[in-house]
Amino acid sequence: MQTFVNSYAHGRDIAAHRRLRGAISLATLLLTLLTPCGAMAAEPVQPYLVGVVPQFDVKQTIAIWRPLLARLEQQTGISLTFEPSADIPQFEADLMQGKFDFAYMNPYQLTLSNRSAGYAPLLRDHGQNLQGILVVKKGGGIERLEQLAGKVVTFPSPSALGASLLVRSDILHREGVPFTPHYSRSHTSVYLNVATGLIAAGGGVRKTLEQQEETIRSKLQILATTSTVPSHPFAAHPRLPDRVREVIAGAFIALNGDEAGRGLLAAIPITQPAPASLDDYQRLSALGLEGLYSRGE
């Protein structure tokens, strides 16, 4: 009799298990049918926060990144919220605390935020490296570096890699030119201050200079250039699931596959997005930029 009871219970457990498996399979099928093609199902419950180093003014940064992130949302089904930073110091403070889930930053900010919050690069522009430039007003009378001795030179921030750290290290300090640093909070403000003659010279990068309006760009000339380093990475915080990082990175790189996507990338500007790793940025530690960053001089 006990054997019969045990057999009956065992059979009932098998039947219940089969019903449960059937219910899971049906739920999975319905979820698949309701998910847009190529998208992730029900990811995430809360939107992921995206931060961007403000190379341009807030209005232009929003105009560049919101359409791009909307395209990524459409392609992946992953909800992304863009939070523009008022200036580079605010962005860096939030970045070092790990506030952003995804962030577009300069290479030196990556090395710092990797140590403080564990950010790791997903992709970068493989078509063009980062190069710092020192610009002066065209026809303003400054033709040689030594003419900047004792003058004010403006930069986006102390930690802007190409526009500040490399310019100060490669050009001004190497040549022994004494100057007074000033920080304009964005690349756009640097170019405007120099173009209008308010400040003698300013640090920038080729990519952001090319993005300026012709009325500003035509008034500037490049006095000197720095060495090159790998371009800005789009990075992710380690708290994100691997699959989320992979899907977003894949969709970002895939933007280069059609004309509309290439237009969105060109506004950043990125010409050839491809996977990136921390190894790409290892040589930054050999440049000895820590002192310049901490002093802001």
Secondary structure, 3 states (H helix, E strand, C coil): CHHHHHHHHHHHHHHHHHHHHHHHHHHHHHHHHHCCCCCCCCCCCCCEEEEECCCCCHHHHHHHHHHHHHHHHHHHCCCEEECCCCCHHHHHHHHHCCCCCEEECCHHHHHHHHHHHCCEEEEEECCCCEEEEEEEECCCCCCCHHHHCCCEEEECCCCCHHHHHHHHHHHHHCCCCCCEEEECCCHHHHHHHHHCCCCCEEEEEHHHHHCCCHHHHCCEEEEEEEEEECCCEEEECCCCCHHHHHHHHHHHHHHHHCHHHHHHHHCCCCCCEEECCHHHHHHHHHCCCHHHHHHCC
